[in-house]
Amino acid sequence: METSKIVKALATVQDPNTGQDIITANMVLHLKVEAPSVSFTLQLPKLDADYKQQLNFACQEAIMGVYPEANVHVHMQNPGATAAAGGQQAGGPKKGNPLPHVRNIIAVASGKGGVGKSTVSVNLALALQELGGAVGLLDADVYGPSAPTMLGLQGQKPKVEKIYGKPKIKPLFAYGMPVMSTGFVVEPEQAVVLRGPRLSGIIKQFLEECVWPPLDYLIVDLPPGTGDVQLSLVQTVSVTGAILVTTPQEVALSDAIKAMNMFFLPDVQVPVLGVVENMSWFTPAELPDNKYYLFGKDGGKTLAKKSNSMLLGQVPIVQSIREGGDDGKPAFLDKENTLIREAWMKVAKNVARQTALRNEMMGATKVVEVKS
């Protein structure tokens, strides 16, 4: 028996949660090959019976396809679990993390529409990617999904494939980044009539049944305001932190404070990483050093102070940002536009730093329990 052939066989086994093969995902530990015995440990994010059984059978089948006489012994462990095998605790079954391979889930929120929240989400995601992070984008703005247009993915549909008999959604990719959006699956005229349970079902499906690759950041573009989508997000996954988007004007600021207060509710308690002030000033392309404060000043600083966070950055009104969003080529990708690239890069660097500090100083955010 050759260890290399065993490893190659195990590389064909997919984790049913993530779609990643178990070798690439570093789930195989302590592999020992002594013919005819093959033994190893599978490190799992959860230990429910169905999940264990699927992987056990898949590993047995893969190895015996190469060495039919092999005696395969698979030990399964979850180093972070305090529950017994099967995922049971004294209080009943423990809900598993649907995205154990995503290090940080960051919600981008605003109090009202039209402040550029989707523009911030898309360009921030691309800037974090340029900083070296593995980044995904979930466009959860069910009433006005913008990602398909802003990333040049209009009209495309995600594929569905079966992993161990269960259908899984494959995200689309734009500029090397995995993307899911309600705009891929819901027609524009349908979105406006979606309500409660239907909204919750879509968001849960994108989180629990989509094959996201391992990510450092999953940026979630939320609808404006507070509602079913926001609640479904915090009830499904542990949200690392929130970014608030506002413009400098007073009316946008007052609405943004309402969005901020939702994250601070006792049952939610999602940390606010900081504030992005969009449309901070107008700078004509022919006069790059001029600033015209069309919507006032310092709204972002005020919101940052109220949320006990920081101003992550200020993004000016520049025509190329609008054009890039409409053309499917986000402004951050224009390497000749140093003004805009520097603005988005500053935001991204501050987000990365604030996320690292948050993780160093605080434990994981608790998933909100649904109370009957």
C-alpha positions as CSV (number, residue, x, y, z in Angstrom):
1,M,0.0,0.0,0.0
2,E,1.3,3.4,-1.0
3,T,0.4,6.4,1.3
4,S,0.4,8.7,-1.7
5,K,-2.4,6.7,-3.3
6,I,-4.4,6.8,-0.1
7,V,-4.0,10.5,0.1
8,K,-5.0,10.9,-3.5
9,A,-8.1,8.7,-2.9
10,L,-9.1,10.8,0.1
11,A,-8.7,14.0,-1.9
12,T,-11.8,12.8,-3.9
13,V,-14.0,13.0,-0.8
14,Q,-15.9,16.2,-0.3
15,D,-17.1,17.7,2.9
16,P,-20.9,17.9,2.4
17,N,-21.0,21.2,4.2
18,T,-18.4,23.1,2.2
19,G,-17.8,21.1,-1.0
20,Q,-14.1,21.2,-0.3
21,D,-12.1,17.9,-0.4
22,I,-11.0,16.7,3.0
23,I,-7.3,16.8,2.1
24,T,-7.3,20.5,1.0
25,A,-9.4,21.4,4.0
26,N,-6.8,19.8,6.3
27,M,-9.4,17.6,7.9
28,V,-7.3,14.4,7.8
29,L,-4.9,13.9,10.7
30,H,-2.6,11.0,11.9
31,L,-2.8,9.0,8.7
32,K,-1.2,5.6,9.3
33,V,-0.9,2.9,6.6
34,E,0.1,-0.6,7.7
35,A,-1.2,-3.1,5.1
36,P,-3.9,-4.1,5.1
37,S,-5.0,-1.5,7.7
38,V,-5.5,2.2,7.0
39,S,-6.3,4.5,10.0
40,F,-6.7,8.2,10.4
41,T,-8.6,10.9,12.2
42,L,-11.1,13.2,10.7
43,Q,-11.3,16.6,12.3
44,L,-14.9,17.8,12.0
45,P,-16.7,21.1,12.8
46,K,-19.7,19.1,14.2
47,L,-20.4,15.6,15.2
48,D,-24.0,15.0,14.2
49,A,-24.8,11.4,13.2
50,D,-25.8,12.0,9.6
51,Y,-22.7,14.1,8.8
52,K,-20.4,11.5,10.3
53,Q,-22.0,8.7,8.5
54,Q,-21.8,10.4,5.1
55,L,-18.1,11.1,5.5
56,N,-17.3,7.7,6.9
57,F,-18.9,5.9,4.0
58,A,-17.3,8.2,1.5
59,C,-13.8,7.6,2.9
60,Q,-14.3,3.9,3.1
61,E,-15.5,3.8,-0.5
62,A,-12.6,6.0,-1.8
63,I,-9.8,3.9,-0.2
64,M,-11.4,0.6,-1.1
65,G,-11.7,1.7,-4.7
66,V,-7.9,1.8,-4.7
67,Y,-7.2,-1.1,-2.3
68,P,-10.3,-3.4,-2.1
69,E,-8.6,-5.5,0.6
70,A,-8.0,-2.5,3.0
71,N,-9.4,-2.4,6.5
72,V,-10.3,1.2,7.0
73,H,-10.6,2.7,10.5
74,V,-11.9,6.3,10.7
75,H,-11.8,8.1,14.0
76,M,-13.8,11.4,14.1
77,Q,-13.3,14.3,16.5
78,N,-14.3,17.8,17.1
79,P,-11.6,19.5,19.2
80,G,-13.8,22.4,20.2
81,A,-16.8,20.3,21.2
82,T,-17.9,19.7,24.7
83,A,-20.8,17.5,23.6
84,A,-20.7,13.8,23.3
85,A,-20.5,12.0,20.0
86,G,-23.6,12.8,18.0
87,G,-23.7,16.4,19.1
88,Q,-25.9,15.9,22.2
89,Q,-25.7,18.0,25.3
90,A,-27.8,18.0,28.5
91,G,-30.0,20.7,27.1
92,G,-30.6,18.8,23.8
93,P,-29.0,18.9,20.4
94,K,-26.5,21.6,19.8
95,K,-26.8,23.6,16.5
96,G,-23.7,23.2,14.4
97,N,-22.0,26.2,12.7
98,P,-23.0,26.1,9.0
99,L,-19.9,28.0,8.0
100,P,-17.0,26.7,10.1
101,H,-14.5,27.4,7.3
102,V,-15.4,31.1,7.2
103,R,-13.3,33.0,9.7
104,N,-15.2,36.3,9.7
105,I,-18.8,37.2,8.7
106,I,-19.1,41.0,8.4
107,A,-22.5,42.6,7.9
108,V,-22.7,45.9,6.0
109,A,-25.8,47.8,7.1
110,S,-27.5,51.2,6.7
111,G,-30.6,52.9,8.1
112,K,-31.9,54.0,4.8
113,G,-31.5,53.2,1.1
114,G,-29.5,55.3,-1.4
115,V,-26.4,55.8,0.8
116,G,-24.2,53.5,-1.2
117,K,-24.2,50.4,1.0
118,S,-23.9,48.0,-1.9
119,T,-21.1,50.1,-3.5
120,V,-19.3,49.9,-0.1
121,S,-19.8,46.2,0.1
122,V,-18.5,45.4,-3.4
123,N,-15.5,47.7,-3.3
124,L,-14.6,46.7,0.2
125,A,-14.7,43.0,-0.6
126,L,-12.4,43.6,-3.6
127,A,-10.0,45.7,-1.6
128,L,-9.8,43.1,1.2
129,Q,-9.1,40.5,-1.5
130,E,-6.2,42.7,-2.9
131,L,-4.8,42.8,0.7
132,G,-4.4,39.1,0.4
133,G,-7.6,37.9,2.1
134,A,-9.9,35.1,0.8
135,V,-13.2,37.1,0.4
136,G,-16.8,36.2,-0.6
137,L,-19.8,38.5,-1.1
138,L,-23.3,37.6,-0.1
139,D,-25.8,40.2,-1.5
140,A,-28.7,39.8,0.9
141,D,-30.5,42.9,-0.1
142,V,-33.6,41.1,-1.3
143,Y,-35.5,44.3,-2.2
144,G,-32.8,45.7,-4.4
145,P,-30.0,43.3,-5.2
146,S,-27.2,45.2,-6.8
147,A,-24.3,42.7,-7.0
148,P,-25.3,41.1,-10.3
149,T,-25.1,44.5,-12.0
150,M,-22.1,45.9,-10.2
151,L,-20.1,42.7,-10.8
152,G,-21.2,42.1,-14.4
153,L,-23.2,38.9,-13.5
154,Q,-26.7,39.9,-14.8
155,G,-28.7,37.0,-16.1
156,Q,-26.4,34.3,-14.7
157,K,-27.8,31.6,-12.5
158,P,-25.9,29.6,-9.9
159,K,-25.6,25.8,-10.5
160,V,-26.9,23.2,-8.2
161,E,-25.1,19.9,-7.6
162,K,-25.7,17.0,-5.3
163,I,-23.2,16.2,-2.7
164,Y,-24.0,12.8,-1.0
165,G,-27.6,13.1,-2.3
166,K,-28.2,16.6,-1.0
167,P,-28.5,19.6,-3.4
168,K,-25.9,22.4,-2.9
169,I,-25.8,25.8,-4.5
170,K,-22.5,26.7,-6.2
171,P,-21.7,30.5,-6.0
172,L,-20.9,32.4,-9.1
173,F,-17.4,34.1,-9.3
174,A,-16.5,37.6,-10.3
175,Y,-12.9,38.9,-10.3
176,G,-11.8,35.8,-8.5
177,M,-14.4,36.3,-5.7
178,P,-17.4,33.9,-4.9
179,V,-20.7,35.8,-5.0
180,M,-24.3,34.9,-4.1
181,S,-27.2,37.2,-4.6
182,T,-30.9,37.1,-4.4
183,G,-30.8,38.7,-7.8
184,F,-29.5,35.4,-9.2
185,V,-32.6,33.5,-8.1
186,V,-35.4,36.0,-7.6
187,E,-36.8,38.2,-10.4
188,P,-36.9,41.9,-9.7
189,E,-40.7,42.1,-9.7
190,Q,-40.9,39.2,-7.2
191,A,-38.5,40.7,-4.7
192,V,-40.8,43.5,-3.6
193,V,-43.6,41.1,-2.5
194,L,-41.4,38.7,-0.5
195,R,-42.2,38.6,3.2
196,G,-41.1,37.1,6.5
197,P,-40.7,33.3,6.2
198,R,-39.8,33.5,2.5
199,L,-37.1,36.0,3.2
200,S,-35.7,34.0,6.1
201,G,-35.7,30.8,3.9
202,I,-33.7,32.5,1.2
203,I,-31.1,33.9,3.6
204,K,-30.7,30.6,5.5
205,Q,-30.4,28.7,2.2
206,F,-27.6,31.0,1.0
207,L,-25.7,30.4,4.3
208,E,-26.5,26.7,5.0
209,E,-26.8,25.2,1.5
210,C,-24.3,27.2,-0.5
211,V,-20.8,25.7,-1.1
212,W,-18.7,28.6,0.1
213,P,-14.9,28.0,-0.2
214,P,-12.8,28.6,2.9
215,L,-12.8,32.4,3.5
216,D,-11.2,35.0,5.7
217,Y,-14.1,37.4,5.2
218,L,-17.7,36.9,4.0
219,I,-19.1,40.4,3.4
220,V,-22.9,40.4,3.7
221,D,-24.7,43.3,2.0
222,L,-27.9,43.7,4.1
223,P,-31.1,45.5,3.0
224,P,-31.5,49.0,4.5
225,G,-33.2,49.4,7.9
226,T,-34.0,46.6,10.3
227,G,-36.2,43.6,9.5
228,D,-36.5,39.9,8.7
229,V,-33.2,39.5,6.8
230,Q,-31.1,41.1,9.6
231,L,-32.9,38.8,12.1
232,S,-32.4,35.7,10.0
233,L,-28.7,36.4,9.6
234,V,-28.0,36.7,13.4
235,Q,-30.2,33.6,14.0
236,T,-28.3,31.5,11.6
237,V,-24.6,32.4,12.0
238,S,-22.2,34.1,14.3
239,V,-21.7,37.6,12.9
240,T,-18.2,38.9,13.6
241,G,-19.1,42.5,13.4
242,A,-21.1,45.1,11.5
243,I,-20.1,48.1,9.4
244,L,-22.5,51.0,9.3
245,V,-22.7,53.1,6.1
246,T,-24.0,56.7,6.1
247,T,-23.7,59.9,4.2
248,P,-22.8,63.1,6.1
249,Q,-26.4,64.5,6.0
250,E,-28.5,64.6,9.2
251,V,-31.4,62.6,7.9
252,A,-29.1,59.7,6.9
253,L,-27.4,59.9,10.2
254,S,-30.6,59.6,12.2
255,D,-31.6,56.5,10.3
256,A,-28.2,54.9,10.6
257,I,-28.5,55.3,14.4
258,K,-31.6,53.1,14.3
259,A,-29.6,50.4,12.4
260,M,-26.8,50.7,14.9
261,N,-29.2,50.2,17.8
262,M,-30.4,46.9,16.3
263,F,-26.9,45.4,16.6
264,F,-26.7,46.6,20.2
265,L,-30.0,44.9,21.3
266,P,-29.4,42.6,24.4
267,D,-30.4,39.5,22.4
268,V,-28.2,40.4,19.4
269,Q,-24.9,42.0,20.7
270,V,-23.0,42.2,17.4
271,P,-20.0,44.5,17.7
272,V,-19.8,47.5,15.4
273,L,-16.4,47.5,13.7
274,G,-16.8,51.0,12.4
275,V,-18.5,53.5,10.1
276,V,-17.9,54.2,6.4
277,E,-19.0,57.7,5.4
278,N,-20.0,57.7,1.7
279,M,-20.5,60.7,-0.6
280,S,-18.4,62.7,1.8
281,W,-17.6,65.4,-0.7
282,F,-17.7,66.0,-4.4
283,T,-14.4,66.0,-6.3
284,P,-14.5,66.8,-10.0
285,A,-12.2,64.7,-12.1
286,E,-10.6,67.8,-13.6
287,L,-10.1,69.3,-10.2
288,P,-8.9,66.4,-8.0
289,D,-7.7,68.7,-5.2
290,N,-11.1,70.4,-4.8
291,K,-13.7,69.3,-2.2
292,Y,-17.3,70.4,-2.3
293,Y,-19.3,69.3,0.8
294,L,-22.7,68.8,-0.8
295,F,-24.3,66.9,2.0
296,G,-22.6,68.6,5.0
297,K,-19.7,67.3,7.1
298,D,-18.8,65.0,9.9
299,G,-21.8,62.7,9.9
300,G,-19.6,59.7,9.9
301,K,-17.5,60.9,12.8
302,T,-20.7,61.5,14.8
303,L,-22.0,58.0,14.1
304,A,-18.7,56.5,15.0
305,K,-18.7,58.2,18.3
306,K,-22.2,57.1,19.1
307,S,-21.4,53.5,18.2
308,N,-18.2,53.6,20.2
309,S,-16.3,52.6,17.1
310,M,-14.1,54.4,14.5
311,L,-14.5,56.1,11.2
312,L,-13.1,53.5,8.8
313,G,-12.9,55.9,5.9
314,Q,-14.6,58.6,3.8
315,V,-15.4,58.0,0.2
316,P,-16.0,61.0,-2.1
317,I,-18.6,61.4,-4.8
318,V,-16.7,60.6,-8.0
319,Q,-18.4,59.9,-11.3
320,S,-16.3,56.9,-12.0
321,I,-17.7,55.1,-8.9
322,R,-21.2,55.3,-10.4
323,E,-20.0,54.4,-13.9
324,G,-18.0,51.4,-12.6
325,G,-21.1,50.1,-10.7
326,D,-23.3,50.4,-13.8
327,D,-20.7,48.8,-16.1
328,G,-19.9,45.8,-13.9
329,K,-16.4,47.0,-13.3
330,P,-16.2,48.4,-9.7
331,A,-14.2,51.6,-9.3
332,F,-11.6,50.0,-7.0
333,L,-10.4,47.9,-9.9
334,D,-9.4,51.0,-12.0
335,K,-5.7,51.1,-11.2
336,E,-5.4,54.5,-12.9
337,N,-7.8,56.2,-10.4
338,T,-5.5,56.5,-7.4
339,L,-7.9,58.8,-5.5
340,I,-10.7,56.1,-5.4
341,R,-8.3,53.2,-4.9
342,E,-6.7,54.9,-1.9
343,A,-10.0,55.7,-0.4
344,W,-11.2,52.0,-0.6
345,M,-7.8,50.7,0.4
346,K,-7.9,52.8,3.6
347,V,-11.3,51.4,4.4
348,A,-10.2,47.8,3.8
349,K,-7.0,48.2,5.9
350,N,-9.1,49.7,8.8
351,V,-11.7,46.9,8.5
352,A,-8.9,44.2,8.6
353,R,-7.3,45.9,11.6
354,Q,-10.6,46.3,13.5
355,T,-11.6,42.7,12.8
356,A,-8.3,41.4,14.2
357,L,-8.6,43.6,17.3
358,R,-12.2,42.5,17.8
359,N,-11.2,38.8,17.6
360,E,-8.3,39.3,20.0
361,M,-10.4,41.2,22.6
362,M,-13.7,39.4,22.4
363,G,-15.2,35.9,22.0
364,A,-17.4,34.8,19.1
365,T,-20.7,36.5,18.8
366,K,-23.5,34.2,20.0
367,V,-26.1,33.1,17.5
368,V,-29.5,34.5,18.4
369,E,-31.8,31.8,19.7
370,V,-35.3,31.7,18.2
371,K,-37.8,31.9,21.1
372,S,-41.1,30.2,20.7
